[in-house]
Amino acid sequence: MQIALNEAALRAYQTPLHGQNLPAITLPELLVSAPFIWMQFLRHLGCIYCKGLVQDIRAFIERWNGRVRPKLIFVHPNTLEEGRRFFEEFYPGASFIADPELNLYRLFQVRRASFFQQIHVSNLLRLWTLLRRGLSNDRPKADPWLLQAAFLFHRGKLVWSYYAKTFSDVPDWKRLL
C-alpha cells in the first residue's frame, strides 16, 4: 500500500536536522542537495534487522552501476551519539539524521508494527540468516515497533517509496536503478 506524502509539508519543514555528513541543515534544502536523494528510515539501531539492512544497502551501493548514484541519507530514531557509534561500525562515512523525537518518522508516515507483523514467519527466516552472518540483537534504546521505510527523491520530488510490512521486509533495491 502506497501512502501519499504531503510534499508541501515536506517543503515547509524547517526544523534543523541533527546528524552527520549532511549536505544541508533543513529538509527542503536536503531534498534538493543532489539530483537524487535516497532517504532510508531505519528501525532502532540495536535491531538485528536494522544492522542487516544497513549492511545490505552498503553492499548494494558499492555495486551501484546505475546512471547517477543517489545521495543516501539514513534516518534513525536513536540519539546522535548512538548514531555515530553505529555507523562507525556498520557504514563509516554514512550520512545520517538522528530523530529521537520521531518528527521525521511522523512526517513521512513511517509505520509501526502490529503484534502479528512481529511474529511473521519471514522474520524468523531473516533472523536465522542474520545470525549466521554474525549479527546480534541488542536492547532497544528507541521505539522497538518502528518499521523501516525508503524514499527516493529526484530534484526534490518524490519518485519512489517503500514501507516495510514486517521487521524483516526489504524492498527490491534494483527498482532504484
C-alpha positions as CSV (number, residue, x, y, z in Angstrom):
1,M,0.0,0.0,0.0
2,Q,1.4,3.4,-1.0
3,I,0.9,6.4,1.2
4,A,0.6,9.8,-0.4
5,L,3.1,12.0,1.3
6,N,2.2,15.7,1.7
7,E,5.1,17.1,-0.3
8,A,4.0,20.7,0.7
9,A,4.6,19.7,4.3
10,L,8.0,18.3,3.4
11,R,9.0,21.5,1.7
12,A,7.7,23.6,4.7
13,Y,9.5,21.5,7.4
14,Q,12.1,24.0,8.7
15,T,13.2,22.3,11.9
16,P,17.0,22.0,11.8
17,L,18.3,18.4,11.1
18,H,20.8,16.9,13.5
19,G,23.1,14.4,12.0
20,Q,26.4,13.7,10.4
21,N,27.8,14.3,6.9
22,L,24.6,16.1,5.8
23,P,24.7,18.2,2.7
24,A,22.1,20.6,4.2
25,I,20.6,21.6,7.5
26,T,16.9,21.7,6.7
27,L,14.7,19.0,5.0
28,P,13.7,21.3,2.0
29,E,17.4,22.1,1.3
30,L,18.4,18.4,1.8
31,L,15.9,17.1,-0.7
32,V,17.4,19.3,-3.5
33,S,21.0,19.0,-2.5
34,A,21.7,16.3,-5.1
35,P,19.9,15.1,-8.2
36,F,18.7,12.0,-6.4
37,I,18.3,11.7,-2.6
38,W,17.6,8.3,-1.0
39,M,16.2,8.7,2.5
40,Q,16.3,5.4,4.3
41,F,14.4,5.3,7.6
42,L,15.7,2.6,10.0
43,R,14.4,0.7,12.9
44,H,16.2,1.2,16.2
45,L,20.0,0.8,15.9
46,G,20.2,-2.2,18.2
47,C,17.9,-4.2,16.0
48,I,19.4,-7.1,14.1
49,Y,17.2,-6.4,11.1
50,C,18.4,-2.8,11.0
51,K,22.0,-3.9,11.1
52,G,21.4,-6.4,8.3
53,L,19.5,-3.8,6.3
54,V,22.4,-1.3,6.6
55,Q,24.9,-3.9,5.6
56,D,22.8,-4.9,2.6
57,I,22.4,-1.3,1.5
58,R,26.1,-0.7,1.8
59,A,26.8,-3.7,-0.4
60,F,24.2,-2.6,-2.9
61,I,25.6,1.0,-3.1
62,E,29.2,-0.4,-3.5
63,R,28.0,-2.4,-6.6
64,W,26.0,0.5,-8.0
65,N,26.3,0.7,-11.8
66,G,23.2,2.8,-12.5
67,R,23.2,6.2,-14.0
68,V,23.6,8.7,-11.2
69,R,24.2,7.3,-7.7
70,P,21.7,8.7,-5.2
71,K,22.9,10.6,-2.1
72,L,22.0,8.1,0.6
73,I,20.7,9.6,3.9
74,F,19.8,7.3,6.8
75,V,17.3,8.5,9.4
76,H,17.3,6.7,12.7
77,P,15.3,7.0,16.0
78,N,18.3,7.0,18.3
79,T,20.5,9.8,19.6
80,L,23.2,11.5,17.6
81,E,26.0,9.8,19.6
82,E,24.4,6.4,19.3
83,G,24.2,7.0,15.5
84,R,27.9,7.9,15.4
85,R,28.8,4.7,17.1
86,F,26.5,2.6,15.0
87,F,27.6,4.0,11.6
88,E,31.3,3.9,12.6
89,E,30.9,0.1,12.8
90,F,28.3,-0.6,10.1
91,Y,28.8,2.1,7.4
92,P,31.7,4.5,8.1
93,G,31.3,7.9,6.4
94,A,27.5,7.5,6.0
95,S,25.2,10.5,6.1
96,F,22.6,10.2,8.8
97,I,19.9,12.1,10.7
98,A,19.2,11.4,14.3
99,D,15.4,11.7,15.0
100,P,14.8,10.5,18.6
101,E,11.6,12.6,18.8
102,L,10.3,10.8,15.7
103,N,9.3,14.1,14.0
104,L,10.5,12.9,10.6
105,Y,9.1,9.5,11.1
106,R,5.6,11.1,11.7
107,L,6.1,13.5,8.8
108,F,6.9,10.6,6.4
109,Q,4.2,8.4,8.0
110,V,6.6,5.6,8.8
111,R,4.6,2.6,10.1
112,R,4.8,0.8,13.4
113,A,4.5,-3.0,13.6
114,S,1.5,-4.8,15.0
115,F,1.8,-7.9,17.1
116,F,1.0,-10.1,14.1
117,Q,3.7,-8.4,12.0
118,Q,6.2,-9.1,14.7
119,I,5.5,-12.9,14.7
120,H,5.5,-13.3,10.9
121,V,7.4,-16.3,9.7
122,S,9.5,-14.2,7.3
123,N,11.0,-12.6,10.4
124,L,12.3,-15.9,11.7
125,L,13.8,-16.8,8.4
126,R,15.6,-13.5,8.1
127,L,16.7,-13.6,11.8
128,W,18.3,-17.0,11.1
129,T,20.2,-15.6,8.1
130,L,21.4,-12.5,10.0
131,L,22.5,-14.6,13.0
132,R,24.6,-16.8,10.6
133,R,26.1,-13.5,9.3
134,G,27.4,-12.9,12.9
135,L,24.9,-10.1,13.8
136,S,23.1,-9.8,17.1
137,N,20.1,-8.1,18.6
138,D,20.7,-5.5,21.3
139,R,18.4,-4.0,23.8
140,P,16.3,-1.2,22.1
141,K,17.1,2.3,23.1
142,A,14.3,3.7,20.8
143,D,10.9,2.6,19.7
144,P,11.2,-1.2,19.0
145,W,7.9,-1.2,17.0
146,L,9.1,1.1,14.2
147,L,9.4,-0.4,10.7
148,Q,11.8,0.7,8.0
149,A,10.8,2.8,5.0
150,A,12.6,4.1,1.9
151,F,12.1,7.2,-0.2
152,L,13.7,8.3,-3.4
153,F,13.5,12.0,-4.4
154,H,14.6,13.4,-7.8
155,R,15.3,17.2,-7.6
156,G,13.1,17.4,-4.5
157,K,10.1,15.5,-5.9
158,L,9.2,12.1,-4.5
159,V,9.5,9.4,-7.3
160,W,9.5,6.2,-5.3
161,S,8.7,5.0,-1.8
162,Y,8.6,1.7,0.1
163,Y,7.0,1.0,3.5
164,A,8.0,-2.3,5.2
165,K,5.3,-4.6,6.2
166,T,7.3,-6.7,8.8
167,F,10.5,-6.3,10.7
168,S,12.4,-8.3,8.1
169,D,10.8,-6.8,5.0
170,V,13.2,-5.2,2.5
171,P,12.4,-3.7,-0.9
172,D,13.9,-4.8,-4.2
173,W,16.7,-2.3,-4.4
174,K,17.1,-3.0,-8.2
175,R,14.0,-0.8,-8.7
176,L,16.2,2.2,-7.8
177,L,18.4,1.6,-10.9
